[in-house]
Amino acid sequence: MKNPELATLLRSHQHEITSAWVISLQNLPDSQYKRYSPAILETWAKQWLAGIIEILISGSSQFLDKYVGEVVNARIKAGFPIYEVTEGLLLSKEAISPIIWSSYSVNSQKAIESIIQLDIILRQIITRFTHLFSDSMHHQLFMETRLRLSESESLQRTTTGLLEKLDLDEVLEIVSSEACRLTGATGSAVLLLEDEDWFNVTISTGQPLPILDRLPI
């Protein structure tokens, strides 16, 4: 839904909107937003407002997907729960609505239509955000589960090697191989203490091979 006039209005009052938005974010009780400085919150508010303005100008869902995707990735990395991000986005209406009411006649049709359009855009953003956030968290959980399973299997193979009373070289080879596989490294080595000043490269697997057989501590 395009509305260049509303986009222009929001752009001309950007500072007022973002300032009010930041105050609302800071006042959220027990929120992750309290961990961040007003300057960072202002940067986020400007990005969010820029996204809303761009949607009003272009009416493009393509931009909406890109915008929401960037927000999702950033908030997941920052450790935000989904409800806090959606709550933060909804606070934009509290910051924008007074600008709309003061710019048009109270209860005018244009003001009402602008508020309705803002609601629609926020609903679209939150719906897509929730969907992408859920997919990202599912993928993250899947990858973490695979990693834990891989670690468990690796420990089982190493323990089995010990219980089968293999000789030291065979056990160290298992340890080296499993360390290499779990970390995705191209090579690994096991160094054992020799005397008090040196490490001795006892076993190595993959590439590149250690340059030296003995390393000073």
Backbone torsions as a table, in degrees:
resi	resn	phi	psi	omega
1	MET	NA	113.0	-179.4
2	LYS	-84.4	144.1	173.9
3	ASN	-157.7	75.5	-178.1
4	PRO	-56.8	-33.0	-179.2
5	GLU	-64.7	-44.1	178.3
6	LEU	-67.2	-37.9	178.0
7	ALA	-60.0	-43.4	179.4
8	THR	-64.5	-40.5	179.4
9	LEU	-61.8	-46.0	-179.0
10	LEU	-66.1	-38.7	179.8
11	ARG	-64.9	-39.2	-178.2
12	SER	-71.4	-19.2	178.8
13	HIS	-114.9	28.0	-175.1
14	GLN	-57.0	-45.7	-176.6
15	HIS	-63.2	-44.5	179.7
16	GLU	-61.6	-43.1	-177.5
17	ILE	-65.5	-49.9	-177.5
18	THR	-65.6	-37.0	178.9
19	SER	-63.1	-45.5	179.1
20	ALA	-65.8	-37.5	-179.8
21	TRP	-64.5	-44.3	179.6
22	VAL	-61.0	-43.5	178.8
23	ILE	-60.4	-41.6	178.6
24	SER	-64.2	-40.7	178.6
25	LEU	-64.4	-41.2	-179.7
26	GLN	-66.9	-26.5	-177.7
27	ASN	-87.7	-3.4	176.7
28	LEU	-66.3	126.3	-177.4
29	PRO	-71.9	140.7	175.7
30	ASP	48.9	47.2	-175.5
31	SER	-109.8	151.1	174.5
32	GLN	-62.0	-25.7	-178.1
33	TYR	-61.7	-25.7	-179.5
34	LYS	-67.3	-15.8	-179.8
35	ARG	-77.7	-12.4	-172.7
36	TYR	-110.7	148.3	-178.9
37	SER	-70.0	157.8	176.6
38	PRO	-56.9	-32.7	-179.1
39	ALA	-65.1	-42.1	178.9
40	ILE	-67.6	-44.1	179.2
41	LEU	-61.7	-37.1	178.1
42	GLU	-65.1	-39.2	177.5
43	THR	-61.9	-44.7	178.4
44	TRP	-62.6	-44.7	-179.0
45	ALA	-61.5	-39.4	178.3
46	LYS	-64.6	-39.9	178.8
47	GLN	-64.9	-45.2	178.8
48	TRP	-61.1	-45.9	-179.0
49	LEU	-64.6	-39.3	177.5
50	ALA	-61.0	-37.1	177.7
51	GLY	-64.9	-43.8	178.5
52	ILE	-62.8	-43.6	179.7
53	ILE	-62.4	-43.4	-179.3
54	GLU	-63.0	-38.5	177.9
55	ILE	-65.2	-39.4	178.1
56	LEU	-66.1	-32.1	-179.4
57	ILE	-78.5	-47.7	-172.8
58	SER	-95.1	-29.7	-174.1
59	GLY	64.9	18.9	-173.2
60	SER	-91.9	126.4	174.7
61	SER	-74.5	-21.2	178.9
62	GLN	-63.3	-45.0	176.9
63	PHE	-65.0	-38.5	-179.9
64	LEU	-58.5	-44.4	178.8
65	ASP	-61.3	-44.5	-179.7
66	LYS	-64.1	-46.0	-178.4
67	TYR	-62.5	-48.4	-178.9
68	VAL	-65.4	-40.1	178.9
69	GLY	-59.0	-41.2	179.2
70	GLU	-65.9	-41.2	179.3
71	VAL	-64.9	-43.8	-179.9
72	VAL	-57.5	-51.9	-177.8
73	ASN	-60.6	-42.8	-178.4
74	ALA	-65.9	-42.5	-176.6
75	ARG	-74.0	-34.2	176.6
76	ILE	-63.9	-45.0	178.8
77	LYS	-62.1	-32.8	-179.4
78	ALA	-81.5	-7.4	176.7
79	GLY	83.8	22.2	179.6
80	PHE	-77.1	137.2	169.1
81	PRO	-74.8	155.3	-173.6
82	ILE	-61.7	-36.9	-175.9
83	TYR	-66.7	-30.4	-179.8
84	GLU	-71.8	-35.8	179.1
85	VAL	-68.8	-44.3	179.2
86	THR	-64.4	-38.0	178.2
87	GLU	-64.6	-40.2	178.1
88	GLY	-63.3	-39.8	178.3
89	LEU	-66.4	-39.8	-179.6
90	LEU	-65.6	-26.9	179.1
91	LEU	-65.4	-17.2	178.1
92	SER	-61.7	-32.1	-179.4
93	LYS	-64.9	-37.3	178.1
94	GLU	-65.5	-31.3	-179.9
95	ALA	-80.8	-31.9	-175.6
96	ILE	-87.7	-37.5	-174.2
97	SER	-53.8	-45.4	179.5
98	PRO	-60.0	-32.4	177.9
99	ILE	-66.0	-41.8	-180.0
100	ILE	-65.5	-47.3	-177.4
101	TRP	-65.1	-35.5	-178.6
102	SER	-79.1	-18.6	-177.6
103	SER	-89.7	-24.1	178.1
104	TYR	-118.4	165.1	176.6
105	SER	-61.9	139.9	-179.5
106	VAL	-56.3	132.0	-179.9
107	ASN	63.8	16.8	177.1
108	SER	-70.4	157.0	-179.0
109	GLN	-62.1	-38.1	-178.8
110	LYS	-65.3	-40.6	178.9
111	ALA	-65.5	-44.0	-180.0
112	ILE	-63.3	-44.0	179.4
113	GLU	-63.6	-37.5	179.4
114	SER	-66.1	-42.7	178.1
115	ILE	-63.5	-42.5	178.8
116	ILE	-62.1	-42.9	-179.6
117	GLN	-65.4	-38.6	176.7
118	LEU	-62.1	-41.7	177.3
119	ASP	-59.4	-43.9	-178.5
120	ILE	-62.7	-45.5	-179.5
121	ILE	-62.8	-45.2	179.6
122	LEU	-63.4	-37.6	178.2
123	ARG	-65.1	-40.8	177.4
124	GLN	-64.0	-44.4	-179.7
125	ILE	-61.8	-47.2	-176.6
126	ILE	-67.7	-38.0	178.3
127	THR	-61.9	-46.9	179.7
128	ARG	-69.4	-38.2	178.0
129	PHE	-60.6	-47.2	-179.2
130	THR	-59.7	-42.2	-179.4
131	HIS	-64.6	-48.6	-179.1
132	LEU	-67.1	-38.9	179.3
133	PHE	-62.5	-43.6	179.6
134	SER	-62.5	-44.2	179.1
135	ASP	-62.8	-42.6	-178.4
136	SER	-65.7	-42.4	179.5
137	MET	-66.9	-37.0	177.9
138	HIS	-63.8	-44.1	179.4
139	HIS	-64.5	-42.4	179.9
140	GLN	-61.9	-43.3	179.2
141	LEU	-64.6	-40.2	179.1
142	PHE	-62.0	-45.4	-179.2
143	MET	-67.1	-39.0	178.0
144	GLU	-65.7	-38.6	178.5
145	THR	-64.7	-42.5	177.2
146	ARG	-61.1	-41.1	180.0
147	LEU	-65.0	-44.9	179.1
148	ARG	-62.0	-40.1	178.8
149	LEU	-64.6	-42.0	179.3
150	SER	-63.4	-41.8	178.2
151	GLU	-63.5	-41.2	180.0
152	SER	-63.4	-43.3	179.2
153	GLU	-65.3	-37.7	179.4
154	SER	-64.9	-45.1	177.8
155	LEU	-62.9	-36.4	179.1
156	GLN	-64.9	-42.0	179.1
157	ARG	-65.0	-40.6	178.9
158	THR	-65.6	-44.2	179.2
159	THR	-63.4	-40.1	178.1
160	THR	-60.3	-40.8	178.1
161	GLY	-60.6	-39.3	179.1
162	LEU	-69.3	-42.6	-177.5
163	LEU	-69.6	-26.5	179.0
164	GLU	-81.0	4.2	176.4
165	LYS	56.7	45.1	174.6
166	LEU	-70.5	161.1	177.3
167	ASP	-73.5	167.2	-172.2
168	LEU	-58.2	-43.0	-178.3
169	ASP	-61.3	-38.7	-179.6
170	GLU	-68.4	-41.0	178.5
171	VAL	-64.5	-44.7	-179.9
172	LEU	-64.3	-34.4	178.0
173	GLU	-65.4	-39.2	176.9
174	ILE	-63.4	-46.7	-179.9
175	VAL	-58.9	-45.7	-178.9
176	SER	-63.8	-44.9	-178.6
177	SER	-64.7	-43.1	-178.5
178	GLU	-68.3	-38.8	177.3
179	ALA	-62.1	-41.3	179.8
180	CYS	-64.4	-44.0	-177.6
181	ARG	-68.0	-43.2	-176.6
182	LEU	-67.3	-36.1	-177.0
183	THR	-90.3	-8.6	-178.4
184	GLY	73.4	19.6	-179.8
185	ALA	-77.6	158.8	177.4
186	THR	-83.0	-16.1	178.6
187	GLY	-164.5	161.0	177.6
188	SER	-152.5	164.2	-179.1
189	ALA	-148.4	152.1	174.6
190	VAL	-109.2	124.2	179.5
191	LEU	-110.8	129.8	178.0
192	LEU	-110.9	147.3	-179.5
193	LEU	-67.4	130.9	179.0
194	GLU	-124.9	123.3	-171.2
195	ASP	58.0	-136.7	178.2
196	GLU	-121.5	-5.0	-172.1
197	ASP	-119.7	-3.5	-173.5
198	TRP	-134.4	150.1	167.3
199	PHE	-106.6	137.1	178.1
200	ASN	-108.3	125.3	177.8
201	VAL	-73.1	103.7	-173.9
202	THR	-84.4	-39.2	-179.4
203	ILE	-150.0	147.6	176.4
204	SER	-147.1	151.6	179.0
205	THR	-135.9	155.8	176.0
206	GLY	73.3	-163.2	-179.2
207	GLN	-128.8	149.4	-2.0
208	PRO	-82.6	155.4	176.9
209	LEU	-74.0	152.2	177.2
210	PRO	-57.5	139.9	-179.7
211	ILE	-70.8	-36.3	-178.1
212	LEU	-117.9	151.5	175.8
213	ASP	-85.6	-26.0	179.3
214	ARG	-128.7	137.6	-179.1
215	LEU	-125.9	134.7	176.9
216	PRO	-70.7	147.3	178.6
217	ILE	-72.2	NA	NA
